[in-house]
Amino acid sequence: MSEIEFLKNLHNAGRINRREFLGRAAAAGAGAAVLNTLVLGADAYAAETPRKGGLLRLGVGGGSTTDSLDPASWNDTVPTASGNAFYDPLIDVSPENKPLPGLAVSWEAKPGATEWVFNLRRGVTFHNGKTFSADDAIYSINMHRGKTKSGAAGSFSAITDVKKLSDTQIIITLKSADAEFPMVLTDYHCRMVPAGTTDFSKAIGTGCFTLESFDPGVRIKGRHFVNSWRTDRGFVDAFDMTVINDSSARMNALISGQVDIVNRVDPKIANLIKAKKNLELVQGRGGWHAVVSLMQDKGSMFENKDLRLAMKYGIDRTQVVKTLFGGFGTVGNDTPIPRSDPYYNPNIAQASFDADKAKFHLKKSGFAGGLTMQASEAAFNGAVDMATLMQASLTKVGLKIDVKKEPADGFWSNVWLKGACVTSYWAGRSTATQMLDVGYGPTAPWNESHYRNPKFGQLLDSARAELDEPKRKAILFEAQALMSDDVASLVPAFRDTVDAHNDKVGGHTPHALSDLDSSNITSKAWLKA
């Protein structure tokens, strides 16, 4: 997708105004005649009024029979995209990664930024008729603190206390100052549930939809919640989400009209989809990135830094972007921060395939055996192919790789966080600090490579406490440089998210965080007819 098309999508979604659209499009090289045509078309699209009613049908990749309606357990697109229909966040996040009011209408930090006061929305009811209050917010936040397997546990470990000031106001105390703390609460696991909830099978939340049925790894249905507090979302009467992990089957379902929306469009056929008059691609640039985690526990083969460096220089990143993503992405540099992030460190030398360096470090490592790389399409379309590409390039430098294809079902429960060398992905997070912490923080339960560099942890703590923005940026630059040199994990490529929908769908726009409008598609999309 060209820069101008990307800007047009933002304008269509109302995320940049006409003036900004014209200015940025002109800077991207659009002439006056082109600008006039573009803005007229964009204005017409943006002027469309969401239509209420109808059944939204989705074919979504990223589901498993081990999926749950417990927000703390969400680890892929299907549970997140369906779960967001039933539960609301305390703080929402804009397509540009800015905090927006959710069930908290406003917030402010006390001097020193170790205490944050949040004012809660009044008059909101749960699906069971209970009124949302401070007690529910406190309970929902505490679900991700202490002894928990929640993916938000690492980020939430900075919280020392959550107290009720009134039924509509809470105060959160932190270990140290954090100028970006509201963004921590945008973590997709942090959804509001009634206080005391332990049974999530009914998905009782305040979201736009109530649960009709849930068959893990197969199908999820929801119906519009008549007492929803939102007027800007929840346009359709109902949604029907079918789990279709196979890429070809998912695309065929869209083309044949069985579903209205799909995610994870195979880049190999993206242009074919784009060429069809009744179908449209939705491409987002953000923090989605492929990962090969290298478990670094004591006694593991990957405790050997030279072996990790041999792999770093023995993989062909350009080939991954070109072959697997069809050019819909950018090469990675073994940090999870994308070039679009204001805290991305551009000073780190870009790693590329270098047979001499790879052979040097392999010899220095003393490693003479082979290793197994576990891969599954559950992670992303092409995960197995990526492993095969890496196998071919690493063979050239003398490192024998055995690719083990794992089944999609149960991958996240049975393989991820357990294997020594596993392909996976991250959808990115709202801030650089949050992404570095949740994926690589010393106490993060989802630190898949078990990266435990004490200095890295200290840098993260310093970044959170630093209120001066330029100083915080310098600290995060240092953290990225350290993990890239350490090879905390291999991050070979960032991939654009590519969804598609038919011409019946409106309101389906890209998001910087992840696919399907950061998993809010059921609430944001609407049907034109």
N, C-alpha and C positions, 0 to 999 in steps of 0.2 A: 504494500500500500504506500502511495506517495505521501509526502508531507502535506500536500494540499488536501488530499482525500482524508487524511487524519484530522486536519483542522475542520474540514466540513463535517465530519462525524461529531466533533466537539460542539460545533455551532448547532447542529441538528438537535443535539441533546440539551441545548440551552446552557452549556458549560462555559462558553465564551460568548461575549456579545458581538454584535455586528462590527463594531469598530475594531475590536481585537482580531476578529476573523480576517477583516480586510488587511489590517496591518501585517499580520503574520503570514498571510497568503502572498502578499506583495513581496515580502522579504524572501519568501520561498521561490520567487520567480514568476508568479502569475502576472500577466499583463492586464491592462484595463478591461479589454473586452472579455477576457476569461473571468476576471473578478466579477464583472457584472452578471455573467451567466451563473457563476457559482453561487453568488450571494442570493440571487433570485430563487434558485432552486433550494438553497439551504433555508431561506426564510419561509418558503412554502411548506417545507417539511416541518420546520420548527413550529409553525403556526397550527399544525394539526392538534386537535383536541382529543385527549384519550377517550375512547369509547368504553362504556361499561357493559359487562355481560359476556357470556360465552365460556367455552371450555378451552383452556390452553393446554396443548399436548406437547410434552417434551421428551426427547430421546437423549439421555445423558450418560456419558461415560464417566467412570470413577465411582462405582458402587460395588458392594460386597455383601455376602450373607452375614457378615459379622458387623454390619452397620448398626448403629443405635440412634435413638432419639435423644440421648443424653448429650448435651452440647460439649461436655468436657471430653468426650471420646471422639469427636469429629476429626477425621484425618484425610478426607477426600471430597470431591465435588458433590457427589450425590447426597451424602448426609448433610453437608453444609447448605447446598441449594434448597433442599427440601426443608431442613430445619429452620432456615431463615424465614420461611413462610409462616411458621408457627410461633417463633420467639422473636422478640425485639432486643436490640442492644441498648445499653445505657447511653452510649455515645456512638453515633453513626460516623461514617467516613465518606468524604466526597470523592469523586473520580480523580481529583488532583491530590488525594491524600491529606485532606484537611479535616479536622474534627467538626462534626455537625450534631445538633441536638437530636437525641433519640428519646429515651425515657427520662433523660436528664435534659432540662431545658436551658440550663446555664451552669457555669462553674467558675471558680476563681481560686487562685493560690494565695495563701497567707504569706507574709514576708519570709523569705528563705526557701519557699517552694517545697517544704517538707510536709505541709498540711494543705489539703485541697478540699474545698467545700462544693458540694454538688446539690443543685436545686432540682427536685424531681417534678415530673409532669403530673398535674392533678387530673382527676376524673377518668383515669384509665382503668379498665377492668380486664381481668384474665378471662379466658374462655369459660371458666367455671363460675363466673360471676363475682369473684373476689376482687376487691379494689387494690390496685397496685400501690405499695407504700414503701417507706424506708426499710422496713423489716425484710421485704422481698429483695430489695437491692443489696442489702448487707449479706443475706443468705446466698444470693447468686454470685456475689463477688468471692465469698469465702469458699465456694465450691472449688476454686482454683488455687487455694492456699493450703499450706501445710501438707499433710499426707494425702496426696492426690496424684492421679496419673494424667491429669489434664495437660494438654499441650500448652496451656497458658501459664503453667506453674512457674516456669523460669522467670517470666516477666513479672508475675504477681508476687514473687518472693521478696520484692522490694517493699511490699506493704506490711507494716507492723500492726496496724489497727484500723478497724472500720467501725465508726460509731454513729448512732442516731442522734440528730439534733432536734428533729421533729418528724412528723409523719411524712413530710415532703422535703426533708433535707438531711444529708449525711456528710460526715467529714472523714477523710481518709488520711492516715498518717504514714509517712514513708521513712525508710531508714536514713535516706539522704535526699538532698534536693533533686528534683527532676522537673525541668522546665517543660518536658514533653509528656508528662504523665497522662493527660487526658487521652493521648493516642494509644497508650497501653490498654485502656479500657475499650478500644475498638477491636481488640483481638476477637476473631470470629467465634471463639469458644465462649466468650463472655456474653451470655444471653440471660435475660431476666425470667426467672421462674418463681412460682409461689414459695414462700418460706416453708421449709420442712420437706420439700419435694425429694423423694427417693425413688419413686416409680415414675419413669419418663415415658412409659408406654402409650400414654394418652396425649403427650406433647402439649400440656397445658401451658400456654404462654399468653402474650398480649398481641401476637402477630395478626396479620391480615387474614389468615386462614386457620380453620380448625381441622384437625386430623380426621379423615374419613377412613383411610386404611393404610397399613404399613406392612409390606412384605419385604424384609431386608434383602437387598441385592436383586430384587425383581421389580417392585412397583410401589409407588407412594401416591396417594390421592389426598387432596385437600379441598375444602369448601370455604367460600368467603365468610368471614366472621362478621355478623351483622352489627356487632357493637364495637367494631374496630375504631380506634381513635384517629386513624390516618384518613386524610382526604386526598393525599397526593400519591397514594399507592393502593394496591389491592383492587384493580379494575375488573378482573375477570370473576365470573361466578364460581369457577372451580379450576383446578389444575390436575393433570394426570401425568405423572412423571414415570416413564419406563426406563429401567436401567438397561442400557445397551453398550456393553463394554467393547464389543467388536466394532472397529472403525468402519468397515465396509457395510455392516448391517445397519449401523447408525446413519450413514450417508444415504443408503437405499431407503431407509424409513422416511427421511426428509424428502428425497426426490419423488417417492411414490405417494406422498401426501399423508402418510400414516401419522407423522408428527409435524408440529409447526416450528420447533426450535431444536437445534442440536449444538453440542459443544465439541471441542477437540477435532475440528475439521482437519483431515489429513492434508498436509501441505501439497502432497503429490496431486491431489485432485481439487485443490482450492480454486485454481483458475477455471476449472470446468464448472464448479458450482457458481462462480462469479459470472460466467458467461450465460447462465440460464436466466431468462427474463423474469421468472417468478421467484427467484431465490436471491438472497443478498448475504454477503459476508460481513461480519462485524469483527474487526481486527483491533486488538488492544496492545499497546506497548507498555510494558511494566516490568515487575520483578520476577515473573515466572522463570525458573531456571532448572536445568537438569543437574543432577548430582550423582557422583559415584562416591559413596561414603567408604572411608578406609578406617576400620576400627583400630584405634590406637591404644587399647588397653595394654597393661604391662604383660609381656610374654607374647603378645600378638606379633605376627610378621610385620605389621604396619607400624609397630613402635619404631621401626627402623626408618628414619627420615630419608635416607638415601634411596630406599626402595620407593618411597612416596615421590621423591623427586624424579626418579627414573620414569615413573608413570606420568608425572606432570609433563615432562618433555617428550614422552613417547606417544602421546595422543595427538591426533590431527583435529583441532577444534574447527577449523574452517570447513573441513569435510563434513563434520556433524551438522553445521548450520546449512550448508549447501545441499547435502544429500538427504538428510532427515527432515529438515524444516523448510526445504525449498526456498531458502533465502528469507523466510519469515522469522528473522531473529538476528542476533549478534553473537560474536564469540565471547566466551567467558574467560575470566582470569583468576579463577579459584578464590573468589570472594562472592558473596550473595547479593552485593549491591549493584544495581543496574546503572548504566550510563545516564539514564534519565533522572536519577536521584541526585538532589543537590549536594549530598554528602559522598557521592562517588569519588574515589581517589583516582585521578587520571595520571598520577605520577608513577604508578607501578608499571614496570616494564611488561608488555604483553607477552605472555607465554605462547609459544608456537612449537610445532613439531621440530625437534632438533635431535637427530639420531646420535650425534656425537655426545651431546650432553647426557642423553638418556643412557647410553652405553657406559659412560664414565661413572654415573651414579649407581647404575646396576652393579658394575664391577666393584665399586667402593662398598656397596651394601653387603656383599658377600652372599647374596641370595642366589641360589642355583636351582631352585625348584620351580614349580608352577603354582598357579593360584586359580581359584574359581571366582568368577564374577556372576552374581545372581541378578537376573533381570526379569521383569514382568511387564506386560502391557497394562497392568493395573496402575503403574506409575504414570505412564503417558504413552501415547501412540508412538511407536518407534523405539521404545526403551530397549527392547531386545536387539533391534537393528543397530542401535548406538553401541551396545556392548560388543556386537560382532565387528563393527568398524574399528573399535578400540582394540579388539583382539588382533585384527589384521595389522594395525600400525605398531602395536607393542611387540608383535612377533618379529617385526623388522629389526628391533633393537635387542632381540634375544630374550624377551620375557614371554614365557609360555602362559597363555590364558585359556581357561576352559569356561565357556559361557553356558550357564545353567538356566534354562528357561523355566521360570516359576509360574504356576497357575495364577490367574488374576484373583480368583476367589481365595480369601484368607491371606493374601500377600502381606497386608499391613499388620496383621496379627501374628503371622507365623514366620515371616522372613525379615521384614524391616525391623531395625534396631537389634537384630539378632545375628545377621550374617556379617562376616568380616569385610566383604567387598560387595556392595549392593547398589544397584542403580535406583534412584528415586527422583523426587522433584520437590521444589518448594514454590508456592504461589507468590511469595513475597509478603512483606509486611508494610505497615503504614509508615514506619520510620526506619532509618538505617540502624539506630540503636536497638530497636525491637527485633529486627531481623537477625542481627548479629547475636543477640542474646538468646532468642528462642531456638536458634539452630546450633549455636556453638558456645553458649554460656556455660560456665563450669557446673552449675546446678540444674541446667535445663534438662527435663526428662526426655526431650526429643533431640538431644545432642547425639545425632546418629553415628558420628565418628568417635564419640567419647573424647573429643578434643579438650584437653585440660591444662592449657598453658596459663600459669598463674598471672603472668604479666598481661595477657589478653583480658582476663577477668578484671584486673585492676583498671585497665583502660576503659572497659565498659562502665565500671562504677564511676570513674572520673567523668566520662561523657554524660552520664545521667545527672551528675551533680553540677555540671558546669552550665551556668545560666548565660554566659557570654557566648553568643552564637559562633563567632569566628574561632574562639578557643575550642568549642565543642567540635567544630569541624576538623580542626587540626588533630584532636585526639582520635576521632573516628578514622581519619586518614592513616594514622599510625596503627590502629587496630587492624585495618584492612591489609596494610603492608605486612604486618606480622603474620597474619593467618595465611596470606598468599605464599610467603616464604616458608612457613611451616608445612604448607599443603595440608591444612586442616581437613579438607575434602577436595576432590576434583570437581570444579564447576566449569564444564567445557563450553556451555552455551546458554544464552538467554533466548527463549522462544516467545514470539508474539502469541497472544491468545487469539484463536480464530474460531468464532462461533458462526452459525448460519441460521437463517430463518426464511420462511416463505413470505409472500407479499401480503398475507393476511395480518402479519404481526407489526405492531408499532411499539415504540418505547424501548426497543432492544438496542442498547448503545454500549460502547466499550468502557472499560474501567481499568485504571492503572494497576490495580491489585491482582485481579484474577478473572477467569472466564465467567460467562453468564452474568455480566454486570456485577462482579464480585459476589456471585451466588445470590443476588437479590432479584433474579429474573422473574420469578413467579409473582412478585409484588409490583415490579415496575413495568412489565410488558402488558400490552392490551391488544385486543383483536379489532381490526378495522371493519370486519363484516362477519 
